[in-house]
């Protein structure tokens, strides 16, 4: 089972889907709706100076614990922050873009390591 913990639907397309087409349906394999609460990367502000803040990243919010047989689609920043601790996180990979260059889906998923 794959659950989408991003704030938007994820469209998975076949490898032959070409970029530059505004139609959403050609070669669409599956659309995965978002779960009600997205996973986010939390921050802890540690103070700082005049030109920058010291910020600790790497704490995920709203990320369920690992479950057998379940993978979670999350943002790249969440997956990268937890890559050494979680093997169940996926990110959209090989993006599909419409005629104006906006990402409308992906051709596969990746597991950051």
Secondary structure, DSSP 4 states (H G I P E B T S, - for coil): -EEE-SSS-EEEE-TTPPSS---S-TTEEEEEPBPSS--EEEEEEEEE-SS-EEEEEEEEESPPPP-TT-EEE--HHHHHHTTTT-SSEEEEEEEEE-TTS-EEEEEEEE---
